[in-house]
Amino acid sequence: MIEKDRFLPQAGEREERAFLEKESLLGRNLCERFEFRDIRAEEAEQAATVEQICFPPNEACSKEMMHKRVAEAPELFLVAVDRRTGQIAGFLNGLSTDEASFRDEFFTDAGLYDPCGENVMLLGLDVLPEYRRQGLAGELMRRYLDRERKKGRRTAFLTCLPSKVKMYQKMGFRDEGIADSSWGGEQWHEMSCRMKQNGPV
Ligand SMILES: CC(C)(COP(=O)(O)OP(=O)(O)OC[C@H]1O[C@@H](n2cnc3c(N)ncnc32)[C@H](O)[C@@H]1OP(=O)(O)O)[C@@H](O)C(=O)NCCC(=O)NCCS
């Protein structure tokens, strides 16, 4: 189901219908082209390579760390696999926890993963350059939040550079201001998205 409220808070009925039709067509098209699923152990190296392509060295997750995350929490990855090539085109990964704000240690310590945690810290959204601007990141996020909501999670958190704040707002996140993070020597915004409708963020 398309969660229109997260994407289109103030539209009229006609715009809303047009939006939903477009989203549904887009989702169907992406579903035909990509398989969306958990990552497999043997894909850790591929995910690490995608990460090196997508992020500069000071921001990217190291190969070693990516292997650890895949080993510890494969169910907290969502990959989009190109059905034509069988290769990962993009992915989103995170760690669940009971903590309620982002800290940089989530990037470097997969041991912080608590499978029953009520929140999710999102650690990376990656789409290879040749697949960009086709809605893939938006679809990965939509499916990821939907999946984690069904598991009973409450809130998703992430940090991003100022240039990505609008993008995440479109995906349903709220800007919480400057994060308590110095990852990669940059200044970050913390953003959150409530998945469960009842209860505090
Ligand atoms: C950022 C990234 C994940 C976007 O992937 P994508 O599949 O091209 O994104 P989508 O096509 O789903 O676009 C979703 C929305 O995000 C916005 N957006 C896309 N790329 C963007 C970018 N580089 N900067 C700012 N906004 C962007 C678009 O406005 C789009 O909304 P629109 O379709 O209404 O215009 C991809 O460019 C990437 O992997 N970049 C390198 C890694 C990165 O920066 N990840 C995010 C870390 S915070």
The ligand as a Gaussian input file, in Angstrom:
#p B3LYP/6-31G(d) Opt

LIG

0 1
 C       21.198000       9.531000      -3.035000
 C       20.834000       8.298000      -3.824000
 C       20.628000       7.113000      -2.884000
 C       19.520000       8.567000      -4.587000
 O       19.156000       7.399000      -5.315000
 P       18.119000       7.470000      -6.515000
 O       17.669000       6.077000      -6.803000
 O       18.694000       8.223000      -7.638000
 O       16.942000       8.320000      -5.870000
 P       15.429000       8.389000      -6.379000
 O       15.416000       8.303000      -7.867000
 O       14.616000       7.378000      -5.642000
 O       15.023000       9.840000      -5.941000
 C       14.241000      10.113000      -4.779000
 C       14.230000      11.599000      -4.533000
 O       15.471000      11.989000      -4.002000
 C       15.958000      13.168000      -4.624000
 N       17.357000      12.928000      -4.967000
 C       17.844000      11.919000      -5.708000
 N       19.194000      11.986000      -5.763000
 C       19.543000      13.081000      -5.026000
 C       20.787000      13.671000      -4.709000
 N       21.965000      13.157000      -5.149000
 N       20.791000      14.783000      -3.939000
 C       19.627000      15.295000      -3.474000
 N       18.419000      14.772000      -3.751000
 C       18.375000      13.665000      -4.524000
 C       15.141000      13.434000      -5.858000
 O       14.680000      14.733000      -5.759000
 C       14.059000      12.398000      -5.818000
 O       12.803000      12.997000      -5.725000
 P       11.980000      13.341000      -7.076000
 O       11.940000      12.075000      -7.863000
 O       10.651000      13.745000      -6.556000
 O       12.750000      14.406000      -7.742000
 C       21.938000       7.939000      -4.866000
 O       22.183000       9.073000      -5.648000
 C       23.234000       7.492000      -4.213000
 O       23.423000       6.309000      -3.943000
 N       24.117000       8.458000      -3.964000
 C       25.387000       8.190000      -3.285000
 C       25.200000       7.716000      -1.859000
 C       24.343000       8.676000      -1.041000
 O       24.540000       9.887000      -1.066000
 N       23.379000       8.100000      -0.278000
 C       22.542000       8.855000       0.619000
 C       23.321000       9.092000       1.850000
 S       22.604000      10.132000       3.020000

